[in-house]
Amino acid sequence: MKYKLVCKKCGREIATFKEWFDHNQSCPQCGGNYVEVQYSADYTKLKDYFQGTPKSFWHYFDFLPLMDKANAITCGEGAIPVEHWSFLDDYAREKYGISCKAMVYRNDLNGGTNTFKDVAAALGASIMKENGIKEYCIASTGNTATAFSKYLALAGIKLNVFVPNCVCQDTVDEIRGYGQNLVISSGDYGAAKKEAAEYQKAHNLLISIGNIDPIRVEAKKTMVFEFLRQMGQMPDVYVQAVSGGTGPIALEKGVREVQSAFPEVKLPKIILVQQDTCDPMVQGWENAEKAGFPEGYQTQFPSIPNPQTKVSILSTGTPGMFPIVAPIVRKSGGGFVRVKESELVDYAKIAKRERNVVLGPAAAVCFAGFYQALAEGKIQDGQTVLINTGEGAARAKEFAKAVSE
Protein backbone atom coordinates (compact mmCIF):
# COMPACT_ATOMS: atom_id res chain seq x y z
CA MET A 1 0.00 0.00 0.00
CA LYS A 2 1.26 3.49 -0.82
CA TYR A 3 0.39 4.97 2.59
CA LYS A 4 -1.39 4.42 5.86
CA LEU A 5 -2.67 6.67 8.63
CA VAL A 6 -1.43 6.03 12.16
CA CYS A 7 -3.23 7.31 15.26
CA LYS A 8 -0.96 9.54 17.34
CA LYS A 9 -2.78 8.51 20.53
CA CYS A 10 -2.95 4.73 20.40
CA GLY A 11 -0.92 3.72 17.35
CA ARG A 12 -3.84 2.09 15.53
CA GLU A 13 -3.26 1.88 11.77
CA ILE A 14 -5.95 3.09 9.39
CA ALA A 15 -5.49 1.73 5.89
CA THR A 16 -6.78 4.56 3.69
CA PHE A 17 -8.56 7.90 3.69
CA LYS A 18 -11.74 6.02 2.78
CA GLU A 19 -11.57 4.17 6.10
CA TRP A 20 -10.72 7.46 7.85
CA PHE A 21 -13.74 9.17 6.30
CA ASP A 22 -16.00 6.17 7.02
CA HIS A 23 -15.13 6.51 10.73
CA ASN A 24 -15.95 10.24 10.65
CA GLN A 25 -12.26 11.17 10.70
CA SER A 26 -11.54 9.49 14.00
CA CYS A 27 -9.58 6.45 15.15
CA PRO A 28 -11.83 3.35 15.22
CA GLN A 29 -9.98 2.16 18.33
CA CYS A 30 -9.64 5.18 20.63
CA GLY A 31 -11.71 7.86 18.92
CA GLY A 32 -8.79 10.27 18.58
CA ASN A 33 -8.66 12.56 15.56
CA TYR A 34 -4.91 13.25 15.41
CA VAL A 35 -3.26 10.92 12.90
CA GLU A 36 -0.12 11.00 10.78
CA VAL A 37 0.36 9.63 7.28
CA GLN A 38 3.22 7.19 6.72
CA TYR A 39 4.49 6.09 3.31
CA SER A 40 6.14 3.09 1.71
CA ALA A 41 8.11 5.46 -0.57
CA ASP A 42 11.91 5.34 -0.75
CA TYR A 43 13.08 8.67 0.68
CA THR A 44 16.63 8.11 -0.56
CA LYS A 45 15.24 8.93 -4.02
CA LEU A 46 14.07 12.39 -2.92
CA LYS A 47 17.19 13.96 -4.43
CA ASP A 48 16.00 12.81 -7.84
CA TYR A 49 12.91 14.99 -7.37
CA PHE A 50 15.05 18.07 -6.79
CA GLN A 51 16.03 18.27 -10.46
CA GLY A 52 14.40 20.72 -12.86
CA THR A 53 11.46 23.01 -12.16
CA PRO A 54 8.22 21.28 -11.14
CA LYS A 55 4.86 22.66 -12.20
CA SER A 56 3.25 22.16 -8.79
CA PHE A 57 3.57 20.33 -5.50
CA TRP A 58 2.14 17.27 -7.29
CA HIS A 59 5.73 16.77 -8.44
CA TYR A 60 6.02 14.94 -5.09
CA PHE A 61 3.10 12.61 -5.83
CA ASP A 62 4.92 9.55 -4.41
CA PHE A 63 5.05 11.31 -1.02
CA LEU A 64 1.39 12.40 -0.99
CA PRO A 65 -1.67 10.33 0.03
CA LEU A 66 -3.44 10.15 -3.34
CA MET A 67 -3.63 6.85 -5.17
CA ASP A 68 -4.45 7.95 -8.72
CA LYS A 69 -2.87 10.99 -10.40
CA ALA A 70 -6.00 11.31 -12.53
CA ASN A 71 -7.82 12.59 -9.44
CA ALA A 72 -5.39 15.46 -8.85
CA ILE A 73 -6.95 18.93 -8.87
CA THR A 74 -4.35 21.61 -9.53
CA CYS A 75 -3.88 25.26 -10.43
CA GLY A 76 -0.08 25.18 -10.36
CA GLU A 77 0.29 25.58 -6.59
CA GLY A 78 3.18 24.67 -4.33
CA ALA A 79 6.18 25.04 -6.65
CA ILE A 80 6.66 28.72 -5.86
CA PRO A 81 9.87 30.76 -5.73
CA VAL A 82 12.18 31.10 -2.76
CA GLU A 83 13.70 34.54 -3.35
CA HIS A 84 16.69 36.24 -1.81
CA TRP A 85 15.63 39.66 -0.53
CA SER A 86 19.07 41.15 -0.05
CA PHE A 87 17.79 44.48 1.29
CA LEU A 88 16.88 42.59 4.46
CA ASP A 89 20.47 41.34 4.68
CA ASP A 90 21.63 44.95 4.39
CA TYR A 91 19.27 46.09 7.14
CA ALA A 92 20.43 43.36 9.55
CA ARG A 93 24.07 44.21 8.91
CA GLU A 94 23.70 47.99 9.11
CA LYS A 95 21.31 48.07 12.10
CA TYR A 96 22.59 45.17 14.21
CA GLY A 97 25.93 44.14 12.75
CA ILE A 98 24.47 40.73 11.89
CA SER A 99 25.41 38.97 8.69
CA CYS A 100 22.43 36.85 7.64
CA LYS A 101 20.76 35.78 4.41
CA ALA A 102 17.02 36.51 4.14
CA MET A 103 15.00 34.25 1.84
CA VAL A 104 11.28 34.70 1.15
CA TYR A 105 8.85 31.90 0.21
CA ARG A 106 6.43 33.63 -2.17
CA ASN A 107 3.00 32.19 -1.36
CA ASP A 108 1.46 35.24 -3.04
CA LEU A 109 2.53 33.58 -6.32
CA ASN A 110 0.57 30.35 -5.74
CA GLY A 111 -1.57 29.45 -8.72
CA GLY A 112 -4.88 29.03 -6.91
CA THR A 113 -5.90 31.89 -4.61
CA ASN A 114 -2.35 33.19 -4.03
CA THR A 115 -2.21 31.98 -0.44
CA PHE A 116 -0.39 29.44 1.73
CA LYS A 117 -3.65 27.43 1.82
CA ASP A 118 -3.73 26.47 -1.85
CA VAL A 119 -1.69 23.27 -1.49
CA ALA A 120 -3.97 22.02 1.30
CA ALA A 121 -7.09 22.82 -0.70
CA ALA A 122 -5.70 21.13 -3.82
CA LEU A 123 -4.85 17.94 -1.93
CA GLY A 124 -8.14 18.05 -0.04
CA ALA A 125 -10.21 18.40 -3.19
CA SER A 126 -8.26 15.58 -4.85
CA ILE A 127 -8.60 13.13 -1.94
CA MET A 128 -12.30 13.90 -1.59
CA LYS A 129 -12.83 13.42 -5.32
CA GLU A 130 -10.97 10.10 -5.21
CA ASN A 131 -13.14 8.91 -2.31
CA GLY A 132 -16.49 10.07 -3.67
CA ILE A 133 -17.17 12.86 -1.17
CA LYS A 134 -19.93 15.15 -2.48
CA GLU A 135 -20.26 17.74 0.31
CA TYR A 136 -17.96 19.15 2.96
CA CYS A 137 -18.04 21.65 5.81
CA ILE A 138 -15.41 24.04 7.10
CA ALA A 139 -14.93 26.93 9.54
CA SER A 140 -12.21 29.41 8.67
CA THR A 141 -10.96 32.92 9.30
CA GLY A 142 -10.60 33.52 5.57
CA ASN A 143 -7.75 32.05 3.53
CA THR A 144 -8.62 28.39 4.07
CA ALA A 145 -12.26 29.15 3.31
CA THR A 146 -11.36 30.84 0.05
CA ALA A 147 -8.90 28.19 -1.11
CA PHE A 148 -11.21 25.28 -0.31
CA SER A 149 -14.12 27.09 -1.94
CA LYS A 150 -12.24 27.31 -5.22
CA TYR A 151 -10.68 23.85 -5.30
CA LEU A 152 -13.76 21.99 -4.14
CA ALA A 153 -15.79 23.83 -6.77
CA LEU A 154 -13.29 22.60 -9.38
CA ALA A 155 -13.81 19.06 -8.05
CA GLY A 156 -17.60 19.40 -8.17
CA ILE A 157 -17.93 19.23 -4.38
CA LYS A 158 -20.32 21.43 -2.43
CA LEU A 159 -18.74 23.35 0.44
CA ASN A 160 -20.47 24.90 3.45
CA VAL A 161 -18.24 27.70 4.76
CA PHE A 162 -18.60 29.30 8.20
CA VAL A 163 -16.58 32.47 8.84
CA PRO A 164 -16.37 34.92 11.79
CA ASN A 165 -18.11 38.28 11.77
CA CYS A 166 -14.81 40.10 11.23
CA VAL A 167 -14.23 38.50 7.81
CA CYS A 168 -13.31 41.08 5.17
CA GLN A 169 -15.78 41.78 2.37
CA ASP A 170 -13.27 40.86 -0.34
CA THR A 171 -13.12 37.32 1.06
CA VAL A 172 -16.92 37.13 1.20
CA ASP A 173 -17.20 38.20 -2.43
CA GLU A 174 -14.63 35.67 -3.65
CA ILE A 175 -16.17 32.72 -1.80
CA ARG A 176 -19.62 33.56 -3.12
CA GLY A 177 -18.11 33.89 -6.57
CA TYR A 178 -17.27 30.16 -6.47
CA GLY A 179 -20.92 29.34 -5.79
CA GLN A 180 -20.34 27.82 -2.36
CA ASN A 181 -22.63 28.12 0.67
CA LEU A 182 -21.26 30.88 2.91
CA VAL A 183 -22.50 31.59 6.44
CA ILE A 184 -21.19 34.65 8.28
CA SER A 185 -21.33 34.06 12.02
CA SER A 186 -22.76 36.65 14.38
CA GLY A 187 -19.69 36.06 16.56
CA ASP A 188 -15.97 35.39 16.39
CA TYR A 189 -14.06 32.40 14.99
CA GLY A 190 -15.02 30.28 17.99
CA ALA A 191 -18.68 30.95 17.27
CA ALA A 192 -18.17 30.12 13.58
CA LYS A 193 -16.58 26.78 14.51
CA LYS A 194 -19.50 25.96 16.80
CA GLU A 195 -22.03 26.79 14.10
CA ALA A 196 -20.11 24.71 11.55
CA ALA A 197 -20.07 21.73 13.92
CA GLU A 198 -23.80 22.01 14.52
CA TYR A 199 -24.49 22.18 10.78
CA GLN A 200 -22.20 19.22 10.10
CA LYS A 201 -23.93 17.10 12.74
CA ALA A 202 -27.42 18.02 11.55
CA HIS A 203 -26.61 17.14 7.93
CA ASN A 204 -24.26 14.20 8.60
CA LEU A 205 -21.34 15.69 6.63
CA LEU A 206 -17.60 15.52 6.83
CA ILE A 207 -16.03 18.58 8.43
CA SER A 208 -12.49 19.88 8.54
CA ILE A 209 -10.81 18.87 11.79
CA GLY A 210 -8.66 21.99 11.68
CA ASN A 211 -4.93 22.44 11.86
CA ILE A 212 -4.10 18.79 12.58
CA ASP A 213 -6.07 17.63 9.54
CA PRO A 214 -3.71 15.10 7.89
CA ILE A 215 -4.67 16.45 4.47
CA ARG A 216 -3.49 19.95 5.36
CA VAL A 217 -0.34 18.69 7.05
CA GLU A 218 0.64 16.40 4.16
CA ALA A 219 0.17 19.17 1.59
CA LYS A 220 2.09 21.81 3.51
CA LYS A 221 4.97 19.50 4.41
CA THR A 222 6.03 19.71 0.75
CA MET A 223 7.47 23.15 1.53
CA VAL A 224 10.35 21.23 3.15
CA PHE A 225 11.00 19.50 -0.18
CA GLU A 226 10.88 22.86 -1.96
CA PHE A 227 13.30 24.50 0.48
CA LEU A 228 15.76 21.67 -0.13
CA ARG A 229 15.22 21.74 -3.89
CA GLN A 230 15.64 25.48 -4.28
CA MET A 231 18.12 26.29 -1.50
CA GLY A 232 20.02 23.03 -1.29
CA GLN A 233 19.56 23.07 2.48
CA MET A 234 17.07 23.84 5.21
CA PRO A 235 17.11 27.39 6.58
CA ASP A 236 18.55 28.00 10.02
CA VAL A 237 15.53 30.11 11.01
CA TYR A 238 11.92 29.85 9.81
CA VAL A 239 9.53 32.79 10.29
CA GLN A 240 5.74 32.55 9.86
CA ALA A 241 2.65 34.42 11.02
CA VAL A 242 0.39 32.07 12.95
CA SER A 243 -3.31 31.82 13.70
CA GLY A 244 -3.83 28.08 14.14
CA GLY A 245 -0.55 26.39 13.38
CA THR A 246 -0.64 23.88 10.52
CA GLY A 247 2.53 25.42 9.08
CA PRO A 248 4.89 24.55 11.94
CA ILE A 249 3.22 21.15 12.42
CA ALA A 250 3.78 20.36 8.73
CA LEU A 251 7.32 21.73 8.77
CA GLU A 252 8.31 19.47 11.65
CA LYS A 253 6.61 16.46 10.04
CA GLY A 254 8.29 17.08 6.69
CA VAL A 255 11.71 17.33 8.30
CA ARG A 256 11.17 14.05 10.15
CA GLU A 257 10.27 12.32 6.90
CA VAL A 258 13.40 13.58 5.16
CA GLN A 259 15.57 12.69 8.16
CA SER A 260 14.63 9.02 7.70
CA ALA A 261 16.99 9.02 4.71
CA PHE A 262 19.05 12.16 5.31
CA PRO A 263 19.67 12.54 9.06
CA GLU A 264 21.85 15.60 8.49
CA VAL A 265 18.73 17.66 7.66
CA LYS A 266 17.79 19.70 10.72
CA LEU A 267 14.61 21.37 11.92
CA PRO A 268 15.09 25.15 11.69
CA LYS A 269 14.54 27.46 14.63
CA ILE A 270 10.85 28.34 14.33
CA ILE A 271 9.75 31.91 15.04
CA LEU A 272 5.99 32.45 14.98
CA VAL A 273 4.47 35.91 14.76
CA GLN A 274 1.17 37.43 15.88
CA GLN A 275 -0.16 40.97 15.79
CA ASP A 276 -0.77 42.72 19.12
CA THR A 277 -4.55 42.84 18.58
CA CYS A 278 -4.80 39.02 18.63
CA ASP A 279 -1.77 37.43 20.28
CA PRO A 280 -2.91 34.63 22.63
CA MET A 281 -0.10 32.29 21.57
CA VAL A 282 2.51 34.97 22.20
CA GLN A 283 1.03 35.62 25.65
CA GLY A 284 0.95 31.91 26.45
CA TRP A 285 4.58 31.53 25.39
CA GLU A 286 5.75 34.58 27.33
CA ASN A 287 4.06 33.34 30.50
CA ALA A 288 5.59 29.88 30.08
CA GLU A 289 9.04 31.34 29.39
CA LYS A 290 8.91 33.52 32.52
CA ALA A 291 7.94 30.48 34.61
CA GLY A 292 10.73 28.35 33.13
CA PHE A 293 8.40 26.18 31.05
CA PRO A 294 6.84 24.20 33.91
CA GLU A 295 5.15 20.87 33.30
CA GLY A 296 1.89 21.40 31.44
CA TYR A 297 2.88 24.90 30.26
CA GLN A 298 1.47 24.20 26.80
CA THR A 299 -2.06 23.90 28.20
CA GLN A 300 -1.94 27.35 29.77
CA PHE A 301 -2.89 30.10 27.35
CA PRO A 302 -5.33 33.02 27.33
CA SER A 303 -8.49 33.28 25.29
CA ILE A 304 -9.35 36.55 23.55
CA PRO A 305 -13.10 36.60 22.84
CA ASN A 306 -14.06 38.31 19.60
CA PRO A 307 -10.60 39.87 18.95
CA GLN A 308 -10.72 43.36 17.48
CA THR A 309 -8.25 42.99 14.65
CA LYS A 310 -8.20 44.11 11.03
CA VAL A 311 -6.12 41.06 10.13
CA SER A 312 -9.19 38.84 9.99
CA ILE A 313 -7.38 35.72 8.80
CA LEU A 314 -5.25 35.83 11.97
CA SER A 315 -8.18 36.23 14.34
CA THR A 316 -8.06 32.97 16.31
CA GLY A 317 -8.70 34.24 19.83
CA THR A 318 -8.66 30.80 21.46
CA PRO A 319 -5.54 28.99 20.18
CA GLY A 320 -6.55 25.35 20.47
CA MET A 321 -3.36 24.26 18.69
CA PHE A 322 -1.01 25.86 21.23
CA PRO A 323 -0.55 22.53 23.10
CA ILE A 324 0.81 21.01 19.88
CA VAL A 325 2.57 24.01 18.36
CA ALA A 326 4.38 25.28 21.46
CA PRO A 327 6.38 22.06 22.06
CA ILE A 328 7.42 22.04 18.39
CA VAL A 329 8.64 25.63 18.67
CA ARG A 330 10.49 24.83 21.89
CA LYS A 331 12.05 21.71 20.35
CA SER A 332 13.36 23.90 17.51
CA GLY A 333 14.93 26.43 19.87
CA GLY A 334 12.64 29.13 18.54
CA GLY A 335 9.96 31.35 20.03
CA PHE A 336 7.05 33.71 19.46
CA VAL A 337 7.19 37.42 18.71
CA ARG A 338 4.59 40.18 18.69
CA VAL A 339 4.30 43.00 16.15
CA LYS A 340 2.12 46.10 16.17
CA GLU A 341 -0.88 45.98 13.88
CA SER A 342 -0.75 49.76 13.55
CA GLU A 343 2.66 49.45 11.85
CA LEU A 344 1.81 46.75 9.29
CA VAL A 345 1.17 49.15 6.42
CA ASP A 346 4.55 50.79 7.02
CA TYR A 347 6.32 47.43 6.87
CA ALA A 348 4.36 46.41 3.77
CA LYS A 349 5.46 49.66 2.12
CA ILE A 350 9.06 48.56 2.54
CA ALA A 351 8.39 45.39 0.53
CA LYS A 352 6.53 47.45 -2.06
CA ARG A 353 9.39 49.94 -2.35
CA GLU A 354 12.23 47.41 -2.41
CA ARG A 355 10.67 44.55 -4.40
CA ASN A 356 7.43 45.97 -5.84
CA VAL A 357 5.55 43.26 -3.95
CA VAL A 358 2.25 44.10 -2.25
CA LEU A 359 1.92 41.74 0.70
CA GLY A 360 -1.41 40.84 2.24
CA PRO A 361 -2.06 41.75 5.90
CA ALA A 362 -1.04 38.35 7.32
CA ALA A 363 2.07 38.29 5.13
CA ALA A 364 2.91 41.75 6.46
CA VAL A 365 2.67 40.34 10.01
CA CYS A 366 5.25 37.71 9.06
CA PHE A 367 7.44 40.28 7.28
CA ALA A 368 7.34 42.59 10.31
CA GLY A 369 8.21 39.56 12.43
CA PHE A 370 11.61 39.35 10.76
CA TYR A 371 12.42 42.86 11.98
CA GLN A 372 11.10 42.08 15.47
CA ALA A 373 13.08 38.84 15.65
CA LEU A 374 16.23 40.80 14.80
CA ALA A 375 15.44 43.37 17.49
CA GLU A 376 14.97 40.60 20.08
CA GLY A 377 18.21 38.84 19.16
CA LYS A 378 16.48 35.75 17.76
CA ILE A 379 18.50 35.83 14.52
CA GLN A 380 22.22 35.24 14.77
CA ASP A 381 25.27 36.02 12.68
CA GLY A 382 25.71 33.69 9.71
CA GLN A 383 22.17 32.30 9.69
CA THR A 384 19.90 31.80 6.69
CA VAL A 385 16.38 32.98 7.45
CA LEU A 386 13.30 31.79 5.56
CA ILE A 387 10.31 34.15 5.73
CA ASN A 388 7.13 32.30 4.75
CA THR A 389 4.79 35.00 3.46
CA GLY A 390 1.21 33.88 3.77
CA GLU A 391 -0.75 35.61 1.04
CA GLY A 392 -0.97 38.43 -1.50
CA ALA A 393 -3.20 41.47 -1.16
CA ALA A 394 -5.76 40.57 -3.83
CA ARG A 395 -8.49 40.04 -1.20
CA ALA A 396 -7.45 42.97 0.99
CA LYS A 397 -8.12 45.90 -1.29
CA GLU A 398 -8.18 48.55 1.44
CA PHE A 399 -4.86 47.33 2.80
CA ALA A 400 -3.35 47.22 -0.68
CA LYS A 401 -4.59 50.75 -1.33
CA ALA A 402 -2.99 52.01 1.87
CA VAL A 403 0.30 50.30 0.98
CA SER A 404 0.33 51.87 -2.47
CA GLU A 405 -0.42 55.42 -1.32
CORVEN-V809544 format. One record per residue. N is the residue number from 1. RES is the residue in one letter. SS is DSSP state (hx for helix, st for strand, lp for the rest). D_LAST is the distance of its C-alpha to the last C-alpha in Angstrom with 1 decimal. Layout:
# CORVEN-V809544
n;res;ss;d_last
N;RES;SS;D_LAST
N;RES;SS;D_LAST
This chain:
# CORVEN-V809544
n;res;ss;d_last
1;M;lp;55.4
2;K;lp;52.0
3;Y;st;50.6
4;K;st;51.5
5;L;st;49.8
6;V;st;51.2
7;C;st;51.0
8;K;lp;49.5
9;K;lp;51.8
10;C;lp;55.2
11;G;lp;55.0
12;R;lp;56.0
13;E;st;55.2
14;I;st;53.7
15;A;lp;54.4
16;T;lp;51.5
17;F;hx;48.5
18;K;hx;50.8
19;E;hx;53.0
20;W;hx;49.9
21;F;hx;48.7
22;D;hx;52.3
23;H;lp;52.5
24;N;lp;49.3
25;Q;lp;47.4
26;S;lp;49.7
27;C;lp;52.5
28;P;lp;55.8
29;Q;lp;57.6
30;C;lp;55.6
31;G;lp;52.9
32;G;lp;50.0
33;N;lp;46.8
34;Y;lp;45.6
35;V;st;46.8
36;E;st;46.0
37;V;st;46.6
38;Q;st;49.0
39;Y;st;49.8
40;S;lp;52.8
41;A;lp;50.7
42;D;lp;51.6
43;Y;hx;48.7
44;T;hx;50.3
45;K;hx;49.1
46;L;hx;45.4
47;K;hx;45.2
48;D;hx;46.1
49;Y;hx;43.0
50;F;lp;40.8
51;Q;lp;41.6
52;G;lp;39.5
53;T;lp;36.2
54;P;lp;36.6
55;K;lp;34.9
56;S;lp;34.3
57;F;hx;35.6
58;W;hx;38.7
59;H;hx;39.8
60;Y;hx;41.2
61;F;hx;43.2
62;D;hx;46.3
63;F;hx;44.5
64;L;lp;43.1
65;P;lp;45.1
66;L;lp;45.4
67;M;lp;48.8
68;D;lp;48.2
69;K;hx;45.4
70;A;hx;45.9
71;N;hx;44.2
72;A;lp;41.0
73;I;lp;37.8
74;T;lp;35.0
75;C;lp;31.7
76;G;lp;31.6
77;E;lp;30.3
78;G;lp;31.1
79;A;lp;31.5
80;I;lp;28.0
81;P;lp;27.1
82;V;st;27.4
83;E;st;25.3
84;H;st;25.7
85;W;lp;22.5
86;S;hx;24.2
87;F;hx;21.4
88;L;hx;22.3
89;D;hx;25.9
90;D;hx;25.1
91;Y;hx;23.4
92;A;hx;26.4
93;R;hx;28.8
94;E;hx;27.3
95;K;hx;26.6
96;Y;hx;29.6
97;G;lp;31.9
98;I;lp;31.8
99;S;lp;32.2
100;C;lp;30.8
101;K;st;29.4
102;A;st;26.3
103;M;st;26.4
104;V;st;23.9
105;Y;st;25.3
106;R;st;22.9
107;N;hx;23.5
108;D;hx;20.3
109;L;hx;22.6
110;N;lp;25.5
111;G;lp;27.0
112;G;lp;27.3
113;T;lp;24.4
114;N;lp;22.5
115;T;st;23.5
116;F;lp;26.2
117;K;lp;28.3
118;D;hx;29.1
119;V;hx;32.2
120;A;hx;33.7
121;A;hx;33.3
122;A;hx;34.8
123;L;hx;37.7
124;G;hx;38.2
125;A;hx;38.3
126;S;hx;40.8
127;I;hx;43.1
128;M;hx;43.2
129;K;hx;44.0
130;E;hx;46.7
131;N;lp;48.2
132;G;lp;48.2
133;I;lp;45.7
134;K;lp;44.8
135;E;st;42.6
136;Y;st;40.5
137;C;st;38.8
138;I;st;35.8
139;A;st;33.8
140;S;st;30.3
141;T;lp;27.0
142;G;lp;25.1
143;N;hx;25.0
144;T;hx;28.8
145;A;hx;29.2
146;T;hx;26.9
147;A;hx;28.5
148;F;hx;32.0
149;S;hx;31.5
150;K;hx;30.7
151;Y;hx;33.4
152;L;hx;36.1
153;A;hx;35.6
154;L;hx;36.2
155;A;lp;39.3
156;G;lp;40.5
157;I;lp;40.3
158;K;st;39.4
159;L;st;37.0
160;N;st;36.8
161;V;st;33.5
162;F;st;33.2
163;V;st;29.8
164;P;lp;29.1
165;N;lp;27.9
166;C;lp;24.5
167;V;lp;23.7
168;C;lp;20.3
169;Q;hx;20.9
170;D;hx;19.4
171;T;hx;22.2
172;V;hx;24.8
173;D;hx;24.1
174;E;hx;24.4
175;I;hx;27.6
176;R;hx;29.1
177;G;hx;28.4
178;Y;lp;30.8
179;G;lp;33.5
180;Q;lp;34.1
181;N;st;35.2
182;L;st;32.5
183;V;st;33.4
184;I;st;30.9
185;S;lp;32.7
186;S;lp;33.1
187;G;lp;32.6
188;D;lp;30.9
189;Y;hx;31.3
190;G;hx;34.9
191;A;hx;35.7
192;A;hx;34.3
193;K;hx;36.5
194;K;hx;39.5
195;E;hx;39.0
196;A;hx;38.7
197;A;hx;41.9
198;E;hx;43.7
199;Y;hx;42.8
200;Q;hx;43.8
201;K;hx;47.1
202;A;hx;47.9
203;H;hx;47.3
204;N;lp;48.6
205;L;lp;45.6
206;L;st;44.2
207;I;st;41.2
208;S;lp;38.8
209;I;lp;40.2
210;G;hx;36.8
211;N;hx;35.8
212;I;hx;39.4
213;D;lp;39.7
214;P;hx;41.5
215;I;hx;39.6
216;R;hx;36.2
217;V;hx;37.7
218;E;hx;39.4
219;A;hx;36.4
220;K;hx;34.0
221;K;lp;36.8
222;T;hx;36.3
223;M;hx;33.3
224;V;hx;36.1
225;F;hx;37.7
226;E;hx;34.5
227;F;hx;33.9
228;L;hx;37.4
229;R;hx;37.2
230;Q;hx;34.1
231;M;hx;34.5
232;G;lp;38.3
233;Q;lp;38.2
234;M;lp;36.7
235;P;lp;34.0
236;D;lp;35.2
237;V;st;32.4
238;Y;st;30.5
239;V;st;27.3
240;Q;st;26.2
241;A;st;24.5
242;V;lp;27.4
243;S;lp;28.1
244;G;lp;31.6
245;G;lp;32.5
246;T;hx;33.7
247;G;hx;31.9
248;P;hx;34.0
249;I;hx;37.1
250;A;hx;36.7
251;L;hx;36.0
252;E;hx;39.2
253;K;hx;41.2
254;G;hx;40.1
255;V;hx;41.1
256;R;hx;44.5
257;E;hx;45.2
258;V;hx;44.5
259;Q;hx;46.6
260;S;lp;49.6
261;A;lp;49.9
262;F;lp;47.9
263;P;lp;48.5
264;E;lp;46.7
265;V;lp;43.3
266;K;lp;41.9
267;L;lp;39.5
268;P;lp;36.4
269;K;st;35.5
270;I;st;33.2
271;I;st;30.4
272;L;st;28.9
273;V;st;25.8
274;Q;st;24.9
275;Q;st;22.4
276;D;lp;24.1
277;T;lp;23.9
278;C;lp;26.2
279;D;lp;28.1
280;P;hx;31.8
281;M;hx;32.5
282;V;hx;31.3
283;Q;hx;33.5
284;G;hx;36.4
285;W;hx;36.2
286;E;hx;36.0
287;N;hx;39.0
288;A;hx;40.9
289;E;hx;40.2
290;K;hx;41.4
291;A;lp;44.5
292;G;lp;45.2
293;F;lp;44.5
294;P;lp;47.6
295;E;lp;49.2
296;G;lp;47.3
297;Y;hx;44.0
298;Q;hx;42.1
299;T;hx;43.2
300;Q;lp;41.9
301;F;lp;38.3
302;P;lp;36.7
303;S;st;35.5
304;I;lp;32.5
305;P;lp;33.1
306;N;lp;30.3
307;P;lp;27.5
308;Q;lp;24.6
309;T;lp;21.7
310;K;lp;18.5
311;V;lp;19.2
312;S;hx;21.9
313;I;hx;23.2
314;L;hx;24.2
315;S;lp;26.0
316;T;lp;29.5
317;G;lp;31.1
318;T;st;34.5
319;P;lp;34.5
320;G;lp;37.6
321;M;lp;37.1
322;F;hx;37.2
323;P;hx;41.0
324;I;hx;40.4
325;V;hx;37.2
326;A;hx;38.1
327;P;hx;41.3
328;I;hx;39.5
329;V;hx;37.0
330;R;hx;39.9
331;K;hx;42.0
332;S;hx;39.2
333;G;lp;39.1
334;G;lp;35.4
335;G;st;33.8
336;F;st;31.0
337;V;st;28.0
338;R;st;25.6
339;V;st;21.9
340;K;lp;20.0
341;E;hx;17.9
342;S;hx;15.9
343;E;hx;14.8
344;L;hx;13.9
345;V;hx;10.1
346;D;hx;10.8
347;Y;hx;13.3
348;A;hx;11.4
349;K;hx;8.9
350;I;hx;12.3
351;A;hx;13.5
352;K;hx;10.6
353;R;hx;11.3
354;E;hx;15.0
355;R;hx;15.8
356;N;lp;13.1
357;V;lp;13.8
358;V;lp;11.7
359;L;st;14.0
360;G;lp;15.0
361;P;hx;15.5
362;A;hx;19.1
363;A;hx;18.5
364;A;hx;16.1
365;V;hx;19.1
366;C;hx;21.3
367;F;hx;19.1
368;A;hx;19.0
369;G;hx;22.7
370;F;hx;23.4
371;Y;hx;22.4
372;Q;hx;24.3
373;A;hx;27.3
374;L;hx;27.4
375;A;hx;27.4
376;E;lp;30.2
377;G;lp;32.3
378;K;lp;32.2
379;I;lp;31.5
380;Q;lp;34.3
381;D;lp;35.1
382;G;lp;35.7
383;Q;lp;34.2
384;T;st;32.2
385;V;st;29.4
386;L;st;28.2
387;I;st;24.8
388;N;st;25.1
389;T;st;21.6
390;G;lp;22.2
391;E;st;19.9
392;G;st;17.0
393;A;lp;14.2
394;A;lp;16.0
395;R;lp;17.4
396;A;lp;14.5
397;K;hx;12.2
398;E;hx;10.7
399;F;hx;10.1
400;A;hx;8.7
401;K;hx;6.3
402;A;hx;5.3
403;V;hx;5.7
404;S;hx;3.8
405;E;lp;0.0
